Amino acid sequence: MERTKSGVPGFDEIIGGGFPKGTCCLVTGTAGSGKTTFAVQFLYKGITEFKENGVYVSLEERPKDLREEMHNFGWDMKKMEENGKLAVIDAGSAREGIKSEERYAMRNMGIRLNISALSAHIFEICREVNARRIVIDSIPSLQLRLKDIAEVRRATSLLTNLLLEMGRTSLLITEIGDPHEFSRYGFEEYVTRGVVVMRLIPQYGELKRTIQVMKMRGTNHSTRTYPMQFTSQGIVVNSQKT
């Protein structure tokens, strides 16, 4: 099986060498556990180390805020964008009635999010920048733009199927409120091929970050919980410890 390297030191050893190429996987976790950083690292390292362009779809956070945050790790997203290696789709501003200066912003979306239009936009931009990696951040943000949970589920399934049809390796981000759960709504883990769970665990009076692979179809992966750290260059997983 062909693999897509994650760009996260120590993580690929857990999943047999990298994400199965062309699959859609879920990155889920508690608030502050590092989900967005993991996903951006996947894109940034894909460009700088593996020559695979990427697309980041923001359904909530302003792209300019994201770029500023990622500068803490020395990741110059703007430079990657200017070089045609990375595209950031702003799919959140239009719904709020905020004019976006982003090159790939969704336009005239109205109050309700049109998933078909968003899907077509993602497909078009992926072709434009020849993207091999995609991140959609995040599924809970869909709830702010759709009528009910049933629509969120349909939208998530549609996006997942689109990503699989495109043949790109993609990550969907969701969140969990309870550390013992695996997703926000209880269905996200069933519509994706893999599930990566990130948590903040209370330990000796402080919070420790951990990562676990709950599911990864087509690969013999570890199900152990591993410690991970934020460094000046991004996330590092200590895959040698249990």
Secondary structure in CASP SS format (residue, H / E / C, confidence):
PFRMAT SS
TARGET T0000
AUTHOR 0000-0000-0000
METHOD secondary structure of the structure
MODEL  1
M C 1.00
E C 1.00
R E 1.00
T E 1.00
K C 1.00
S C 1.00
G C 1.00
V C 1.00
P C 1.00
G C 1.00
F C 1.00
D C 1.00
E C 1.00
I C 1.00
I C 1.00
G C 1.00
G C 1.00
G C 1.00
F E 1.00
P E 1.00
K C 1.00
G C 1.00
T C 1.00
C E 1.00
C E 1.00
L E 1.00
V E 1.00
T E 1.00
G E 1.00
T C 1.00
A C 1.00
G C 1.00
S C 1.00
G C 1.00
K H 1.00
T H 1.00
T H 1.00
F H 1.00
A H 1.00
V H 1.00
Q H 1.00
F H 1.00
L H 1.00
Y H 1.00
K H 1.00
G H 1.00
I H 1.00
T H 1.00
E H 1.00
F H 1.00
K C 1.00
E C 1.00
N E 1.00
G E 1.00
V E 1.00
Y E 1.00
V E 1.00
S E 1.00
L C 1.00
E C 1.00
E C 1.00
R C 1.00
P H 1.00
K H 1.00
D H 1.00
L H 1.00
R H 1.00
E H 1.00
E H 1.00
M H 1.00
H H 1.00
N H 1.00
F H 1.00
G C 1.00
W C 1.00
D C 1.00
M H 1.00
K H 1.00
K H 1.00
M H 1.00
E H 1.00
E H 1.00
N C 1.00
G C 1.00
K C 1.00
L E 1.00
A E 1.00
V E 1.00
I E 1.00
D E 1.00
A C 1.00
G C 1.00
S C 1.00
A C 1.00
R C 1.00
E C 1.00
G C 1.00
I C 1.00
K C 1.00
S C 1.00
E C 1.00
E C 1.00
R C 1.00
Y C 1.00
A C 1.00
M C 1.00
R C 1.00
N C 1.00
M C 1.00
G C 1.00
I C 1.00
R C 1.00
L C 1.00
N C 1.00
I H 1.00
S H 1.00
A H 1.00
L H 1.00
S H 1.00
A H 1.00
H H 1.00
I H 1.00
F H 1.00
E H 1.00
I H 1.00
C H 1.00
R H 1.00
E H 1.00
V H 1.00
N C 1.00
A E 1.00
R E 1.00
R E 1.00
I E 1.00
V E 1.00
I E 1.00
D E 1.00
S C 1.00
I H 1.00
P H 1.00
S H 1.00
L H 1.00
Q H 1.00
L H 1.00
R C 1.00
L C 1.00
K C 1.00
D C 1.00
I H 1.00
A H 1.00
E H 1.00
V H 1.00
R H 1.00
R H 1.00
A H 1.00
T H 1.00
S H 1.00
L H 1.00
L H 1.00
T H 1.00
N H 1.00
L H 1.00
L H 1.00
L H 1.00
E H 1.00
M H 1.00
G C 1.00
R C 1.00
T E 1.00
S E 1.00
L E 1.00
L E 1.00
I E 1.00
T C 1.00
E C 1.00
I C 1.00
G C 1.00
D C 1.00
P C 1.00
H C 1.00
E C 1.00
F C 1.00
S C 1.00
R C 1.00
Y C 1.00
G C 1.00
F C 1.00
E H 1.00
E H 1.00
Y H 1.00
V C 1.00
T C 1.00
R C 1.00
G E 1.00
V E 1.00
V E 1.00
V E 1.00
M E 1.00
R E 1.00
L E 1.00
I E 1.00
P E 1.00
Q E 1.00
Y C 1.00
G C 1.00
E E 1.00
L E 1.00
K E 1.00
R E 1.00
T E 1.00
I E 1.00
Q E 1.00
V E 1.00
M E 1.00
K E 1.00
M E 1.00
R C 1.00
G C 1.00
T C 1.00
N C 1.00
H C 1.00
S C 1.00
T C 1.00
R C 1.00
T E 1.00
Y E 1.00
P E 1.00
M E 1.00
Q E 1.00
F E 1.00
T E 1.00
S C 1.00
Q C 1.00
G E 1.00
I E 1.00
V E 1.00
V E 1.00
N C 1.00
S C 1.00
Q C 1.00
K C 1.00
T C 1.00
END
